[in-house]
Amino acid sequence: MVLAVLCGCGALPPLDGRVESRAFADTAATRLGRATELAAQGHGGLTGVLALAEGREAFATRMLLAEAAERSLDVQYYIWHADLTGKFLLEALRQAADRGVRVRLLLDDNSTQGLDPILAALDSHPNIEVRLFNPFLQRDWRWLGYLTDFGRLNRRMHNKSFTVDNQVTVVGGRNIGDEYFDAGQEVSFVDLDVLAVGAVVPQVSADFDRYWASASAYPVASLLPAADPRALDRLAHAAAQLRSDPAARPYITALGRSAFVRRLIAGELALEWTGVRLVSDDPAKGLGTAKAHSLLPQRLAEVLGRPDQELLLVSPYFVPSASGTDALTDLSKRGVAVSVLTNSLAATDVPAVHAGYAKRRRALLEGGVKLFELKPDRGEAARSRRSDRGLAGSSGASLHAKTFAVDRRRAFVGSFNLDPRSAALNTESGLVIESPTLAANIADAFEHHLAGQSYALRLDGEGDIEWQEQISPSAPPRLHHTEPQASIWKRAMVKLLSWLPIEWLL
């Protein structure tokens, strides 16, 4: 306890000397500015969007956008790993800064352990500033901070955006790390981003500005020791060596093959032009001081509207709570077809969250809600035939996309999970897109691709849950009466956790 007091107590540095900055408004003369102006002709007030479902394409798009930057890069993420793809993208930010591009990097501090030397090195560049959201004072033994400052540190910034020259942005569910970009590891996250140009981009930039200037965003220079003067050179050398790593070859290939950014600059990229709105939490939520009307769940419900015919929900961490369960079953009783895709226990990377969902399954099924749980499919044969299938997933997959479709007319793509943590604790953001095309693609995934990639849940004659697995279109489904591919110990742990009063944390 003495150690906890000594290491966990302390005061955050003052923000009085923090240098403020805003997104550049005069970027129309950049390459991306000229390209987006040309593409937007005849689409005044609308946004051009393109879905990024394939992992390596999503990585290449970010890399190539960073290479195309001329004025600014505003980058905001919950997780940034110091792995292959994470280091490549950090090096892309450094190279952009060397060209004179202003780089602002805002990271949640919950997952930056081990990154401090790299972040300090980047921050030492005259054109790069790094800030951490709700930072830990104790950098090595971070858990000590929870003993004395749990109320603040339990609130995290879950937003994700990558905005270039205030002209092009990528918003969605992906963090930065190999598992989000299908880097060939055993398990990859099934995820979804949207590339957007046009009317919504200044909204994303303005939202970044308010998070950058929020009372939770601390310059790393006030938190970390100064970097060694040679640190930037060592980062550049390490990044150069990465390119000779055999594991990097698929990504080098993806950079050569990706045509989205080149076609965008050439004015040849086919975009869907439509109405798009950004919905985002007030960053004051990070300190627990945001007003209820400024929170994303209320704003999202207002923008998406009340479904009349169909509601499709994709959420990796689905914890509907008692009130959410009532709301979904009420929609079903009103004649709205409600379907949910989430992770199975075997596929989830957070079993504790599964506990909050599992205890609501029976009530949801009894209320007419259709439930699908993504299969992990980790076998050797499955890995040898890995192929990305968008929302339907890939072999060795764990769902991470967060998207909703309403009446096949509009869709949401962003960071918001259907769980209490996203609703009440973490800050979230995303785009509401008036897109029958995107909404139809989500519906197509439910109707045609999920049968072989997920378990369909139903109640048997005794009222117990069973998992229906479609092995092949011509064979009858296989029925499971316990959580498939999950050990008895894992099932017992989830059952125990479901009895604990922790739902508000999930």
C-alpha positions as CSV (number, residue, x, y, z in Angstrom):
1,M,0.0,0.0,0.0
2,V,2.9,2.3,0.7
3,L,4.3,1.6,-2.7
4,A,0.9,2.3,-4.3
5,V,0.7,5.6,-2.5
6,L,4.2,6.6,-3.5
7,C,3.8,5.6,-7.1
8,G,0.1,6.2,-7.8
9,C,-0.3,9.6,-6.2
10,G,0.8,12.7,-7.9
11,A,-0.6,15.6,-9.9
12,L,-0.9,15.9,-13.7
13,P,1.2,18.7,-15.1
14,P,-0.6,22.0,-15.8
15,L,-1.9,22.7,-19.2
16,D,-1.3,26.5,-19.0
17,G,1.7,26.4,-21.4
18,R,0.2,24.1,-23.9
19,V,0.4,25.5,-27.5
20,E,-2.9,25.5,-29.2
21,S,-3.5,24.8,-32.9
22,R,-6.3,24.2,-35.3
23,A,-6.8,22.4,-38.6
24,F,-5.6,24.3,-41.7
25,A,-8.5,25.7,-43.6
26,D,-6.5,26.9,-46.7
27,T,-5.6,23.5,-48.2
28,A,-7.5,23.7,-51.5
29,A,-4.2,24.2,-53.4
30,T,-2.7,20.9,-52.2
31,R,-2.8,17.8,-54.5
32,L,-5.5,16.3,-52.4
33,G,-7.4,19.6,-52.4
34,R,-7.4,19.9,-56.1
35,A,-8.4,16.3,-56.6
36,T,-11.3,16.5,-54.1
37,E,-12.5,19.8,-55.6
38,L,-12.5,18.1,-59.0
39,A,-14.3,15.0,-57.7
40,A,-16.9,17.1,-55.8
41,Q,-18.1,19.0,-58.9
42,G,-21.8,18.5,-59.2
43,H,-22.0,17.1,-55.6
44,G,-22.2,20.3,-53.6
45,G,-22.8,19.7,-49.9
46,L,-22.3,16.0,-50.2
47,T,-19.6,13.6,-49.1
48,G,-17.8,11.0,-51.3
49,V,-17.3,7.7,-49.4
50,L,-15.6,4.4,-50.1
51,A,-15.7,1.4,-47.7
52,L,-12.4,-0.1,-46.7
53,A,-13.2,-3.7,-45.6
54,E,-9.9,-5.5,-46.7
55,G,-7.2,-5.2,-44.1
56,R,-4.1,-4.7,-46.2
57,E,-5.9,-2.2,-48.5
58,A,-6.8,-0.2,-45.3
59,F,-3.2,-0.2,-44.3
60,A,-1.9,0.8,-47.8
61,T,-4.5,3.6,-48.0
62,R,-3.2,5.2,-44.8
63,M,0.4,4.9,-45.8
64,L,-0.2,6.4,-49.3
65,L,-2.3,9.2,-47.9
66,A,0.5,10.0,-45.5
67,E,2.9,10.1,-48.5
68,A,0.5,12.4,-50.3
69,A,0.2,14.9,-47.4
70,E,1.5,18.4,-48.0
71,R,0.2,20.5,-45.1
72,S,-1.1,18.5,-42.2
73,L,-1.8,15.0,-40.7
74,D,-4.2,14.8,-37.8
75,V,-4.2,11.3,-36.4
76,Q,-6.3,10.1,-33.5
77,Y,-6.3,6.5,-32.2
78,Y,-7.2,4.3,-29.2
79,I,-4.5,1.7,-29.8
80,W,-1.2,2.0,-31.7
81,H,1.1,-1.0,-31.5
82,A,4.8,-0.9,-32.0
83,D,4.6,-3.9,-34.4
84,L,5.3,-4.1,-38.1
85,T,2.4,-2.0,-39.4
86,G,2.5,0.3,-36.4
87,K,6.2,1.1,-37.0
88,F,5.6,1.6,-40.8
89,L,2.9,4.1,-40.1
90,L,4.9,6.0,-37.5
91,E,7.8,6.2,-40.0
92,A,5.3,7.5,-42.6
93,L,4.4,10.3,-40.1
94,R,8.1,11.1,-39.5
95,Q,8.8,11.2,-43.2
96,A,5.9,13.6,-43.8
97,A,7.2,15.8,-41.0
98,D,10.6,15.9,-42.7
99,R,8.8,17.2,-45.8
100,G,7.4,20.1,-43.7
101,V,4.0,18.6,-43.0
102,R,2.6,19.4,-39.6
103,V,1.8,16.2,-37.7
104,R,-0.5,16.1,-34.7
105,L,-0.8,12.6,-33.1
106,L,-3.4,12.1,-30.3
107,L,-3.3,8.7,-28.7
108,D,-5.3,7.3,-25.8
109,D,-2.7,6.4,-23.1
110,N,-4.2,3.0,-22.1
111,S,-2.3,1.0,-24.7
112,T,1.0,3.0,-25.2
113,Q,3.1,0.9,-22.7
114,G,6.5,0.4,-24.3
115,L,6.0,3.3,-26.8
116,D,7.3,6.1,-24.5
117,P,10.8,6.3,-26.1
118,I,9.3,6.3,-29.6
119,L,6.7,8.9,-28.8
120,A,9.3,11.2,-27.1
121,A,11.5,10.8,-30.2
122,L,8.7,11.8,-32.6
123,D,7.7,14.7,-30.4
124,S,11.2,16.0,-30.6
125,H,10.7,16.6,-34.3
126,P,9.9,20.3,-34.9
127,N,6.9,19.4,-37.1
128,I,5.4,16.7,-34.8
129,E,3.5,17.1,-31.6
130,V,2.2,14.1,-29.7
131,R,-0.5,14.3,-27.0
132,L,-1.9,11.5,-24.7
133,F,-5.5,11.4,-23.6
134,N,-6.1,10.7,-19.9
135,P,-2.4,9.8,-19.3
136,F,-0.9,7.6,-16.6
137,L,1.5,9.4,-14.3
138,Q,3.2,6.1,-13.4
139,R,4.6,5.0,-16.7
140,D,6.0,1.5,-15.9
141,W,3.5,0.2,-13.2
142,R,0.4,1.7,-14.7
143,W,-2.0,-0.5,-12.6
144,L,-1.0,1.5,-9.6
145,G,-2.7,4.5,-11.1
146,Y,-6.0,2.7,-10.9
147,L,-5.7,2.5,-7.2
148,T,-5.8,6.3,-6.7
149,D,-7.3,7.7,-9.9
150,F,-9.7,5.0,-11.1
151,G,-12.6,7.4,-12.0
152,R,-10.4,9.2,-14.6
153,L,-8.3,6.3,-15.9
154,N,-11.3,4.1,-16.4
155,R,-12.5,6.6,-19.1
156,R,-10.7,6.1,-22.4
157,M,-10.7,7.8,-25.8
158,H,-11.9,5.1,-28.3
159,N,-12.1,7.4,-31.4
160,K,-10.2,6.6,-34.6
161,S,-9.5,9.0,-37.5
162,F,-6.7,9.7,-40.0
163,T,-7.2,13.1,-41.7
164,V,-4.9,14.5,-44.4
165,D,-4.6,18.1,-45.4
166,N,-8.2,18.7,-44.1
167,Q,-9.3,17.1,-47.4
168,V,-9.4,13.3,-46.9
169,T,-10.2,11.3,-43.8
170,V,-10.4,7.6,-42.8
171,V,-12.9,6.9,-40.0
172,G,-14.0,3.6,-38.7
173,G,-13.3,0.8,-36.3
174,R,-9.6,-0.1,-36.9
175,N,-6.9,0.7,-34.5
176,I,-3.2,0.6,-35.7
177,G,-1.6,-2.8,-35.4
178,D,-0.9,-6.0,-37.3
179,E,-4.1,-7.8,-36.2
180,Y,-6.2,-4.9,-37.6
181,F,-4.6,-5.1,-41.1
182,D,-4.5,-8.9,-41.7
183,A,-0.8,-9.2,-41.2
184,G,-0.8,-13.0,-41.5
185,Q,-0.9,-13.8,-37.7
186,E,-3.2,-16.6,-36.5
187,V,-6.1,-14.4,-35.7
188,S,-7.0,-11.2,-37.5
189,F,-9.8,-8.7,-36.7
190,V,-12.6,-8.3,-39.1
191,D,-13.0,-4.6,-39.4
192,L,-14.4,-1.7,-41.4
193,D,-13.3,1.8,-42.2
194,V,-14.7,4.5,-44.6
195,L,-12.5,6.8,-46.7
196,A,-14.4,10.1,-47.1
197,V,-13.8,13.4,-49.0
198,G,-16.0,16.4,-49.2
199,A,-18.5,18.0,-46.8
200,V,-17.8,15.8,-43.7
201,V,-14.0,16.2,-43.6
202,P,-14.1,19.7,-42.0
203,Q,-16.4,18.2,-39.4
204,V,-13.9,15.5,-38.6
205,S,-11.1,18.1,-38.4
206,A,-13.1,20.3,-36.1
207,D,-13.8,17.3,-33.9
208,F,-10.1,16.5,-33.8
209,D,-9.4,20.1,-32.8
210,R,-11.8,19.9,-29.8
211,Y,-10.2,16.7,-28.6
212,W,-6.7,18.1,-29.2
213,A,-7.6,21.2,-27.0
214,S,-9.6,19.2,-24.4
215,A,-8.7,19.1,-20.7
216,S,-7.7,15.4,-21.1
217,A,-5.0,15.9,-23.9
218,Y,-1.5,16.3,-22.4
219,P,1.6,17.0,-24.4
220,V,4.1,14.1,-24.0
221,A,6.8,16.7,-23.5
222,S,5.2,17.4,-20.1
223,L,5.0,13.7,-19.2
224,L,8.1,12.0,-20.6
225,P,11.9,12.6,-20.3
226,A,13.4,14.4,-23.3
227,A,14.4,12.1,-26.1
228,D,18.1,11.4,-27.0
229,P,19.1,13.7,-29.9
230,R,19.9,10.7,-32.0
231,A,16.6,9.0,-31.4
232,L,14.9,10.1,-34.6
233,D,17.9,8.8,-36.6
234,R,17.6,5.4,-34.9
235,L,13.9,5.3,-35.7
236,A,14.5,5.9,-39.3
237,H,17.2,3.2,-39.4
238,A,15.0,0.7,-37.7
239,A,12.2,1.5,-40.2
240,A,14.5,1.0,-43.1
241,Q,15.5,-2.4,-41.7
242,L,11.8,-3.4,-41.4
243,R,11.5,-3.3,-45.2
244,S,13.8,-6.3,-45.5
245,D,11.8,-8.3,-43.0
246,P,10.1,-11.2,-44.8
247,A,6.9,-10.5,-42.9
248,A,6.8,-7.1,-44.5
249,R,6.6,-8.4,-48.1
250,P,2.8,-8.6,-48.3
251,Y,2.6,-5.0,-47.1
252,I,5.2,-3.7,-49.5
253,T,3.3,-5.5,-52.2
254,A,0.0,-4.0,-51.0
255,L,1.6,-0.5,-51.2
256,G,2.5,-1.2,-54.9
257,R,-0.8,-2.6,-55.8
258,S,-3.2,-0.2,-54.0
259,A,-4.8,2.2,-56.4
260,F,-7.3,4.1,-54.3
261,V,-5.1,7.1,-53.4
262,R,-3.5,7.3,-56.8
263,R,-6.9,7.2,-58.5
264,L,-8.2,9.7,-56.0
265,I,-5.4,12.2,-56.9
266,A,-6.0,11.5,-60.6
267,G,-9.7,12.2,-60.2
268,E,-10.6,8.7,-61.2
269,L,-11.7,7.1,-57.9
270,A,-15.3,6.0,-58.0
271,L,-17.0,7.3,-54.8
272,E,-20.5,7.2,-53.6
273,W,-21.7,10.8,-53.1
274,T,-24.3,11.1,-50.4
275,G,-25.3,12.8,-47.1
276,V,-22.9,12.0,-44.3
277,R,-22.9,13.2,-40.7
278,L,-20.3,12.9,-38.0
279,V,-21.5,11.9,-34.6
280,S,-19.0,12.1,-31.7
281,D,-18.9,12.4,-28.0
282,D,-18.0,15.6,-26.2
283,P,-14.4,15.0,-25.0
284,A,-15.5,16.1,-21.6
285,K,-16.8,12.6,-21.3
286,G,-13.2,11.6,-20.6
287,L,-13.5,13.4,-17.3
288,G,-17.1,12.5,-16.6
289,T,-18.4,16.0,-17.1
290,A,-20.1,15.8,-20.5
291,K,-23.8,16.7,-20.6
292,A,-26.2,13.9,-21.5
293,H,-27.4,15.5,-24.7
294,S,-23.8,15.7,-26.0
295,L,-23.2,11.9,-25.8
296,L,-23.0,9.8,-28.9
297,P,-25.8,7.3,-28.0
298,Q,-28.5,10.0,-27.9
299,R,-27.1,11.7,-31.0
300,L,-26.8,8.5,-32.9
301,A,-30.4,7.5,-32.2
302,E,-31.5,10.9,-33.4
303,V,-29.5,10.8,-36.6
304,L,-30.2,7.1,-37.5
305,G,-33.9,7.4,-36.7
306,R,-36.3,4.8,-35.6
307,P,-36.3,1.7,-37.8
308,D,-39.5,0.9,-39.6
309,Q,-38.6,-2.5,-41.2
310,E,-35.1,-3.7,-40.4
311,L,-32.3,-3.1,-38.0
312,L,-28.9,-4.9,-38.5
313,L,-26.3,-4.5,-35.8
314,V,-22.6,-5.6,-36.0
315,S,-20.8,-5.2,-32.7
316,P,-17.8,-7.3,-31.5
317,Y,-18.5,-6.4,-27.8
318,F,-22.3,-6.6,-27.5
319,V,-23.6,-6.0,-24.0
320,P,-27.2,-4.8,-24.5
321,S,-28.0,-4.5,-20.8
322,A,-31.6,-4.9,-19.5
323,S,-32.8,-1.6,-21.1
324,G,-31.2,-2.4,-24.4
325,T,-32.6,-5.8,-24.5
326,D,-36.1,-4.4,-23.9
327,A,-35.6,-1.8,-26.7
328,L,-34.5,-4.4,-29.2
329,T,-37.3,-6.9,-28.3
330,D,-39.9,-4.1,-28.5
331,L,-38.7,-3.3,-32.0
332,S,-39.1,-6.9,-32.9
333,K,-42.6,-7.1,-31.5
334,R,-43.4,-4.0,-33.5
335,G,-42.6,-5.9,-36.7
336,V,-39.0,-4.7,-37.2
337,A,-36.6,-7.5,-38.3
338,V,-33.7,-7.2,-35.8
339,S,-30.5,-9.1,-36.4
340,V,-27.2,-9.0,-34.4
341,L,-23.8,-10.3,-35.4
342,T,-21.2,-10.5,-32.6
343,N,-18.3,-12.7,-31.6
344,S,-18.8,-16.3,-30.3
345,L,-17.1,-17.1,-27.0
346,A,-14.4,-19.0,-29.0
347,A,-13.8,-15.9,-31.3
348,T,-13.9,-13.1,-28.8
349,D,-10.7,-11.5,-27.4
350,V,-12.5,-10.3,-24.3
351,P,-14.3,-13.2,-22.6
352,A,-15.5,-10.9,-19.7
353,V,-17.5,-8.8,-22.2
354,H,-19.1,-12.1,-23.5
355,A,-20.4,-12.7,-20.0
356,G,-22.4,-9.5,-20.1
357,Y,-24.0,-10.6,-23.5
358,A,-24.5,-14.3,-22.7
359,K,-27.0,-13.6,-19.9
360,R,-29.2,-11.6,-22.2
361,R,-29.3,-14.1,-25.1
362,R,-32.4,-16.0,-24.0
363,A,-34.5,-12.9,-23.6
364,L,-33.4,-11.6,-26.9
365,L,-34.2,-14.8,-28.7
366,E,-37.6,-15.0,-26.9
367,G,-38.3,-11.5,-28.1
368,G,-37.7,-12.4,-31.7
369,V,-34.2,-11.0,-32.2
370,K,-32.0,-13.0,-34.5
371,L,-28.5,-13.7,-33.1
372,F,-25.4,-14.7,-35.0
373,E,-22.0,-15.4,-33.5
374,L,-18.8,-15.3,-35.6
375,K,-16.8,-18.6,-35.6
376,P,-13.1,-18.5,-35.0
377,D,-12.1,-21.3,-37.5
378,R,-8.5,-21.5,-36.4
379,G,-7.6,-24.8,-38.0
380,E,-4.5,-25.3,-40.2
381,A,-6.6,-25.9,-43.3
382,A,-8.5,-22.7,-42.6
383,R,-5.4,-20.7,-42.3
384,S,-4.1,-22.0,-45.6
385,R,-7.2,-20.7,-47.4
386,R,-7.3,-17.3,-45.6
387,S,-9.2,-14.7,-47.6
388,D,-10.9,-11.6,-46.5
389,R,-14.7,-11.5,-46.9
390,G,-15.5,-8.1,-45.5
391,L,-18.1,-8.3,-42.7
392,A,-18.4,-12.1,-43.1
393,G,-14.9,-12.5,-41.9
394,S,-11.8,-14.5,-42.8
395,S,-10.3,-17.7,-41.4
396,G,-8.9,-17.1,-38.0
397,A,-11.1,-14.1,-37.5
398,S,-12.3,-12.1,-34.5
399,L,-15.0,-9.5,-35.2
400,H,-14.0,-5.9,-34.5
401,A,-16.2,-3.9,-36.9
402,K,-18.9,-1.7,-35.4
403,T,-21.6,-0.9,-38.0
404,F,-25.4,-0.7,-38.0
405,A,-27.8,-0.5,-40.9
406,V,-31.3,0.8,-40.8
407,D,-34.1,0.0,-43.3
408,R,-31.4,-0.6,-46.0
409,R,-31.2,3.2,-46.3
410,R,-28.5,4.4,-43.9
411,A,-25.6,3.0,-42.0
412,F,-23.3,3.9,-39.2
413,V,-19.5,3.1,-39.3
414,G,-17.3,4.0,-36.4
415,S,-15.9,3.1,-33.0
416,F,-19.1,2.7,-31.0
417,N,-19.8,-0.8,-29.5
418,L,-23.2,-1.7,-28.2
419,D,-22.1,-1.9,-24.6
420,P,-22.2,0.2,-21.4
421,R,-18.6,1.2,-21.7
422,S,-19.1,2.8,-25.1
423,A,-22.3,4.4,-23.9
424,A,-21.2,5.9,-20.6
425,L,-17.4,5.7,-20.1
426,N,-15.3,5.9,-23.3
427,T,-15.5,8.6,-25.9
428,E,-16.6,7.4,-29.4
429,S,-17.2,8.7,-32.9
430,G,-18.4,7.6,-36.3
431,L,-20.1,8.5,-39.5
432,V,-23.9,8.1,-40.3
433,I,-24.1,7.6,-44.1
434,E,-27.2,7.8,-46.2
435,S,-26.2,4.9,-48.3
436,P,-28.5,2.2,-49.6
437,T,-25.4,0.6,-51.2
438,L,-23.5,0.2,-47.9
439,A,-26.6,-0.7,-46.0
440,A,-27.4,-3.3,-48.7
441,N,-23.9,-4.7,-48.4
442,I,-24.4,-5.2,-44.7
443,A,-27.7,-6.9,-45.4
444,D,-26.1,-9.1,-48.0
445,A,-23.5,-10.2,-45.4
446,F,-26.3,-11.3,-43.1
447,E,-28.3,-13.0,-45.8
448,H,-25.7,-14.8,-47.8
449,H,-22.3,-15.0,-46.1
450,L,-23.0,-15.6,-42.4
451,A,-24.3,-19.1,-42.7
452,G,-20.8,-20.6,-43.2
453,Q,-19.0,-18.1,-41.0
454,S,-21.1,-17.9,-37.9
455,Y,-23.4,-19.8,-35.6
456,A,-27.1,-19.0,-35.8
457,L,-28.7,-19.2,-32.3
458,R,-32.1,-20.4,-31.6
459,L,-34.2,-21.9,-28.7
460,D,-35.0,-25.6,-28.7
461,G,-38.3,-27.2,-27.6
462,E,-37.2,-27.0,-23.9
463,G,-36.4,-23.3,-24.2
464,D,-32.6,-23.8,-24.1
465,I,-30.1,-22.2,-26.4
466,E,-28.6,-24.1,-29.3
467,W,-26.0,-23.1,-31.8
468,Q,-26.8,-24.1,-35.5
469,E,-23.7,-24.5,-37.6
470,Q,-24.0,-24.8,-41.4
471,I,-21.1,-27.1,-42.5
472,S,-22.1,-27.0,-46.2
473,P,-25.1,-25.9,-48.2
474,S,-26.1,-29.4,-49.0
475,A,-25.7,-30.9,-45.5
476,P,-28.2,-30.5,-42.6
477,P,-26.9,-28.1,-40.0
478,R,-25.0,-29.4,-37.0
479,L,-26.4,-28.5,-33.6
480,H,-24.4,-27.6,-30.5
481,H,-26.0,-27.5,-27.1
482,T,-23.0,-25.7,-25.4
483,E,-20.8,-22.8,-26.6
484,P,-19.0,-24.3,-29.6
485,Q,-15.2,-24.6,-29.6
486,A,-15.0,-23.2,-26.0
487,S,-13.6,-25.3,-23.2
488,I,-15.6,-26.1,-20.1
489,W,-13.2,-23.9,-18.0
490,K,-13.8,-20.9,-20.3
491,R,-17.6,-21.5,-20.2
492,A,-17.5,-21.8,-16.4
493,M,-15.5,-18.5,-16.1
494,V,-18.0,-16.6,-18.3
495,K,-20.8,-18.0,-16.2
496,L,-19.1,-16.9,-13.0
497,L,-18.5,-13.4,-14.4
498,S,-22.1,-13.1,-15.5
499,W,-23.1,-13.3,-11.8
500,L,-20.9,-10.4,-10.8
501,P,-22.1,-6.7,-10.8
502,I,-19.6,-5.6,-13.4
503,E,-21.9,-5.0,-16.4
504,W,-21.4,-1.2,-16.2
505,L,-17.6,-1.8,-16.7
506,L,-18.1,-3.9,-19.9
